[in-house]
Amino acid sequence: MLTKVPKSGIVRFIITIIPLALWVWWTRFYWMLGFSVVLFDLFFTRYCKRLFSSLKLPVLIRRSFELVFTVLVAVVIAFLLKSFVVDIFSIPSSSMEKTINVGDYILVSKLAYGPRLPVRLRIGQLFVPGYEPKSTGTFRYSRLKGFSTIKHNDIVVFNFPEGDDIMSGNASGPESYYSSIRDNGNSVPGEKSGPVYRQVDLRENYIKRCMGIPGDTIMVLHGYAYVNGKQEPHFKERQYNYFMTAPEADIDSLLVHHYGISSYDMIFNPYNSIYELPLTQSLFDSLLKEPAVKGLRRYENMNSTVSGHQVFPADRNYAWTEDNFGPVVIPRKGVTISLDINNLPLYQRIITVYENHHLEVRDSMIYINGDQTSSYRFCMDYYFMMGDNRHNSNDSRFWGFVPEDHIIGKAWMVWLSVDKTTTGLNRIRWNKMFKIIR
C-alpha cells in the first residue's frame, strides 16, 4: 500500500524520477520512460526484490547475479557519461604545442555543443587496445541541444574530415586517400590497395582552434589569420617556425629543458649550425638575449611551389600557401552561393562528400544530381580550424572546412600531462595538471 511507504522512499523516488524525466526530455529517448516502472518497483512495491528472494538460490549464484548487475550498471553509467557528458582524449601531435602538449590527456565536454547522435557502443573499444571496428550502417547525423555554440578561438575536438577514405596496406598506419593521391600525381601507389571507407565517428580525432565560424570570410596574411577583415587577437601560446643560427655550441639541452621547446618539431642542420624550431613571441625575445644565438629569422612561405604540403583546395588556380591563404567564405547552412567553374574547387568536396550529391562538369557546365546549375545551397554549417603551432599543424589550410557533423566537443581540461621524452617523476608536468584549456 502506498500509505505504508516511508516518506524517505517517496523523496528518493522524486529525486530519481526528475533527472530521468529531464533526460528523456533532452534526448527524446521516450523508450527510457520504461525505467520509471523499475524505479516505482524499487521504491514502492519491491516486487522484483521479493521475487528474487523467494527463489532461494544458492549463495554463490545469488552473489554472481549481484556482481553482474553491479558491473552492468557501472558499464551503462560509464557509457552514458562518455557518450553524452565528457570524454577523455590523448594528444599525439604538437599542432597545439604550448596550449596543449604532446602527452596531455584532456577532458572534452560534449555538453558544450551538444552530444552528437547516433551514439554507437562498441564493446571491443572498451576492452581491446588498438581495436578498430569496421564501418557498418549509415551515419544519420543529429545533435542534442548544448550549453553553447562554437565561437571564435574555441579549442575544438573533431573527427578528421579527410579521413573518410584511407589507404590500406600502409605499414605506418592510416593515410588519407586524398593526400596519397595528391602526393603521387593523382595515382594510387602500387603497394597500397585502398581506399577503405570509414564512418564519421571512426575517423581520427583532431584538436584545433576555431578561427572561423559559418558565414565568416577568412584569410591568412604573413601567417596571421584575418576574420572578416580583422586580425586575430594575440595569444601567448601561438608559435611560428624560426631559423636560428647557433655556431658556438650544441644548445639542444638549453632549448628543450630550459625553454621548453618541443623536440618533436626541432630540426638541426649540423653543416651550417642552423636550427629550425617553433617559438612563441616571448621565447623569441628570450633567445635573442642568449650569447650562443647569432641570428633568428621567422619562416614564411611566399611561394606555393615550394610548400611542404599541398594547400587547400589543391588547385592550380589557387596559388596559396600556409602563410598566405584566402580569402575564402566559410559555408553556412541554408545560404545559397553562386557556383561556377572558378570557385568549384573550394566547395566540390562539400557537395560530393559531406552532403552526398553527384557532381559532374561537362563543357565547363556544372551538373548536380543530373541538373545543370549555377548555384548551390549548403545543408550544413562549416568551420575553419587552425593549430596554435602554425607551421607544424595539419589543419583547414591543407584540407578545408570542418562540417558540423564532425564536431565532437570542446576541449575543457588537462587532467594528466606526461612528458614522454623524460623518465621518472620528471615525466609528469605537474604545472599542467587540472589546467583549464583556453
Summary of the structure (lengths in Angstrom):
residues: 438
radius of gyration: 26.7
end to end distance: 55.6
largest distance: 89.8
contacts: 1197
relative contact order: 0.14
helix: 32%
strand: 25%
